[in-house]
Amino acid sequence: MGICALLAISCVSQEPKITQESANAHESANTEPGIPLDKALSDIVSYYVVNLPANTKIALINFDAEAQLLSDYIFEELWIHFEDSRSFILIDRKNLELIQKEMDYQYSGMVSDESMQSLGHQLGAQILVYGNITQLGSEYRLVVRATDVEKAVTSIRSATVKADRRFTAMLENKSGDKGGKVEESMANALYSGLDNPWRFTVQTDKANGDYHEGEYMTMRIYSEKDAWFKVTHIDVNGNAQVIYPVSSNDNNFIKAGQTRQIPDNTRFRMTKPYGEEMILVGAYEKPFVIQPNSTGPLSNNLLVRSITAEREDSRAEMRPVATAKFIYSIGQ
């Protein structure tokens, strides 16, 4: 990594049942207008957790949206909610990608039920989950379908989603480029800070973010309100790692109006390889569980997971109420 600290951081078979109503489809629209996308997805998966049998084999299909970034985000959110429920068996992503590539398959909102059944059979899935999101005036309509592969019965859930600034940032990024560009755009959207309810910032000791090999760096985090924070670092090679907090000894609480220096009692040393790196910070209203420190290639799944936290008191999933980011470079 280009940044290093002087301190060490280093089945029981069961047939799925979907109630057959209204010509093989059951749709329920969320009556609450303009809810956040994250809540809409969480509510929809919660419905399926209750209404689909345990251990059902589920395959998620790429979501239909105007922008690839938004499609990727919805897919990752659905995957994480289904996986974290521990109620279903998710078809391996590699199998899904292989089948779709072999079929030259590209999801369209107008795809037939027969096509979905065929894809489901090839994947070995009992339920196929897919959907789309389309503009509805100043808001958006989210539709998620769960199709029983054998019975061709579909359960449809929908919600009206408000286009907040983070949602808009993902929607406006229509890049479908690979090679890390989509992931970097995801990071910028998730940690844009555009919807922060209070002032929350991160900056380094060099305002221009221009560092040279061998130099040292500290970062300063400011919060207008009490919060618990988490810092994720993305290095030159696209590896992401939570660098604070990494142990129970790390004090990640920040008081209202306080500026915290990170790391606490040392500095980060700039090393090869050269290039741009990114610091992402999330502020949470409650203390959260500190997970084992790990690093991995930057991916949309990792980014969506890194921004979530598990409350200490209830173990419920929690999202940051404020975010911030800083991009800096390392040169010779």
Rosetta blueprint (number, residue, H / E / L):
1 M L
2 G L
3 I E
4 C E
5 A E
6 L L
7 L L
8 A L
9 I L
10 S L
11 C L
12 V L
13 S L
14 Q L
15 E L
16 P L
17 K L
18 I L
19 T L
20 Q L
21 E L
22 S L
23 A L
24 N L
25 A E
26 H E
27 E E
28 S E
29 A E
30 N L
31 T L
32 E L
33 P L
34 G L
35 I E
36 P L
37 L H
38 D H
39 K H
40 A H
41 L H
42 S H
43 D H
44 I H
45 V H
46 S H
47 Y H
48 Y H
49 V H
50 V H
51 N H
52 L L
53 P L
54 A L
55 N L
56 T E
57 K E
58 I E
59 A E
60 L E
61 I L
62 N L
63 F L
64 D E
65 A L
66 E L
67 A L
68 Q H
69 L H
70 L H
71 S H
72 D H
73 Y H
74 I H
75 F H
76 E H
77 E H
78 L H
79 W H
80 I H
81 H H
82 F H
83 E H
84 D H
85 S H
86 R L
87 S L
88 F E
89 I E
90 L E
91 I L
92 D L
93 R H
94 K H
95 N H
96 L H
97 E H
98 L H
99 I H
100 Q H
101 K H
102 E H
103 M L
104 D L
105 Y L
106 Q L
107 Y L
108 S L
109 G L
110 M L
111 V L
112 S L
113 D H
114 E H
115 S H
116 M H
117 Q H
118 S H
119 L H
120 G H
121 H H
122 Q H
123 L H
124 G L
125 A L
126 Q L
127 I E
128 L E
129 V E
130 Y E
131 G E
132 N E
133 I E
134 T E
135 Q E
136 L E
137 G L
138 S L
139 E E
140 Y E
141 R E
142 L E
143 V E
144 V E
145 R E
146 A E
147 T E
148 D E
149 V L
150 E L
151 K L
152 A L
153 V L
154 T E
155 S E
156 I E
157 R E
158 S E
159 A E
160 T E
161 V E
162 K L
163 A L
164 D L
165 R H
166 R H
167 F H
168 T H
169 A H
170 M H
171 L H
172 E H
173 N L
174 K L
175 S L
176 G L
177 D L
178 K L
179 G L
180 G L
181 K H
182 V H
183 E H
184 E H
185 S H
186 M H
187 A H
188 N H
189 A H
190 L H
191 Y L
192 S L
193 G L
194 L L
195 D L
196 N L
197 P L
198 W L
199 R L
200 F E
201 T E
202 V E
203 Q E
204 T E
205 D L
206 K L
207 A L
208 N L
209 G L
210 D E
211 Y E
212 H E
213 E L
214 G L
215 E L
216 Y E
217 M E
218 T L
219 M E
220 R E
221 I E
222 Y E
223 S E
224 E L
225 K L
226 D L
227 A E
228 W E
229 F E
230 K E
231 V E
232 T E
233 H E
234 I E
235 D L
236 V L
237 N L
238 G L
239 N E
240 A E
241 Q E
242 V E
243 I E
244 Y E
245 P L
246 V L
247 S L
248 S L
249 N L
250 D L
251 N L
252 N L
253 F E
254 I E
255 K L
256 A L
257 G L
258 Q E
259 T E
260 R E
261 Q E
262 I E
263 P L
264 D L
265 N L
266 T L
267 R L
268 F E
269 R E
270 M E
271 T L
272 K L
273 P L
274 Y L
275 G E
276 E E
277 E E
278 M E
279 I E
280 L E
281 V E
282 G E
283 A E
284 Y E
285 E L
286 K L
287 P L
288 F E
289 V L
290 I L
291 Q L
292 P L
293 N L
294 S L
295 T E
296 G E
297 P E
298 L L
299 S L
300 N H
301 N H
302 L H
303 L H
304 V H
305 R H
306 S H
307 I H
308 T L
309 A E
310 E E
311 R E
312 E L
313 D L
314 S L
315 R L
316 A L
317 E E
318 M E
319 R L
320 P L
321 V L
322 A E
323 T E
324 A E
325 K E
326 F E
327 I E
328 Y E
329 S E
330 I E
331 G E
332 Q L
